[in-house]
Amino acid sequence: MSNSVSAEQRAAQVKEAFECILREQMAGLPLLNNELAVAVSGFQEVQGRIGGVVVTPWMMSLLLFPGENDPWAALSLGAKESVTLPGGVYRCMQNVIDGLGPVMMCSVHSPMHAFPNQSSALAEAALFVERAMSHDTLASAEDPVNEELLGRILRGEKVPEVEALVANISGADTPAPA
């Protein structure tokens, strides 16, 4: 490992950083699933890195922190890299998060409206970690995330397609009875 931070310490740092993002940047946005809270799942050392999943009311992502021989800190923000884990190859994007530093992120789910409660989101996170960190499975290298759309959401831009989806899920577009 490239530093003295344990997987447990890293998990606590991730939870704290994303709780801050929720309070300071995401609060009140319609894409949030208010049944969910920030949580972490499965943080562990794997191949000289620390990784795990963060669950938030707006997304679920695999986070990988650089190991000793990873040049990720030199990558530009938003750079994409294929990262091989025991369960397969994952297409990750370089990010720098206040309080955490450089991290590779791979979206697992976004938005999070498919999850009716925290337990279901945490079960999915645990299942994803098990698949990603296990030699018994082979993950897809396919990138299921529309990163341009996610970027617009995270920058706080108006995103009509997401607003329509949220309205449809919440029933806001349901016409009143005549």
Residue pairs with C-beta under 8 A, 6 or more apart in sequence:
1 45
1 48
1 49
1 50
1 67
1 68
2 48
2 66
2 67
2 68
2 70
5 13
5 50
7 43
7 44
7 45
7 50
7 52
8 43
10 43
10 50
10 52
10 65
11 40
11 43
11 52
12 40
13 99
13 100
14 40
14 43
14 52
14 54
14 63
14 100
15 38
15 39
15 40
15 54
16 99
17 97
17 98
17 99
17 100
18 38
18 54
18 56
19 38
20 98
20 99
21 56
21 97
22 38
22 56
22 57
25 156
26 32
26 56
26 57
26 58
29 58
29 156
30 162
30 163
30 166
30 167
31 58
31 111
31 153
31 162
31 166
32 57
32 58
32 112
33 57
33 58
33 111
33 112
33 113
33 115
34 57
35 57
35 115
35 116
35 117
35 118
36 55
36 56
36 57
36 112
36 115
36 117
36 118
36 121
37 57
37 118
38 54
38 55
38 56
38 57
39 54
39 55
39 118
39 121
39 122
39 125
40 52
40 53
40 54
40 55
41 52
41 53
41 54
41 55
41 122
41 125
41 126
41 129
42 52
42 53
42 125
42 126
42 129
42 130
42 133
43 50
43 51
43 52
44 50
44 51
44 52
44 129
44 133
46 85
46 86
46 133
47 67
47 85
47 86
48 67
48 68
48 69
49 64
49 65
49 66
49 67
49 70
50 64
50 65
51 62
51 63
51 64
51 65
51 85
51 132
51 133
52 62
52 63
52 129
53 60
53 61
53 62
53 63
53 108
53 125
53 128
53 129
54 60
54 61
54 63
55 112
55 118
55 121
55 122
55 125
56 112
57 112
58 110
58 111
58 112
58 153
59 107
59 108
59 109
59 110
59 111
59 112
59 150
60 107
60 108
60 109
60 110
60 112
60 121
60 124
60 125
60 128
61 105
61 106
61 107
61 108
61 110
62 90
62 92
62 105
62 106
62 107
62 108
62 128
62 129
62 132
63 103
63 104
63 105
64 83
64 92
64 103
64 104
64 105
64 106
65 100
65 101
65 102
65 103
65 104
66 72
66 73
66 102
66 103
66 104
72 81
72 94
72 102
72 103
72 104
73 101
73 102
75 81
75 94
75 102
76 94
77 94
77 95
77 96
78 93
78 94
78 95
78 151
79 93
79 94
80 91
80 92
80 93
80 94
81 91
81 92
81 93
81 94
81 104
82 89
82 90
82 91
82 92
82 141
83 89
83 90
83 91
83 92
83 104
83 106
84 90
85 132
85 133
85 139
86 132
86 133
86 134
86 135
87 131
87 132
87 133
87 134
87 135
87 136
87 137
87 138
87 139
88 131
88 132
88 137
88 138
88 139
88 140
88 141
89 139
89 141
90 106
90 132
90 139
90 141
91 106
91 141
91 142
91 143
92 104
92 105
92 106
93 104
93 105
93 106
93 147
94 102
94 103
94 104
95 102
95 103
95 104
95 105
96 102
96 103
97 103
107 144
107 145
107 150
108 124
108 125
108 128
109 115
109 124
110 145
110 150
111 162
111 165
111 166
112 121
113 165
113 166
113 169
115 121
115 124
130 137
131 137
131 139
132 139
149 159
149 161
149 162
152 159
153 159
153 162
164 173
166 172
167 173
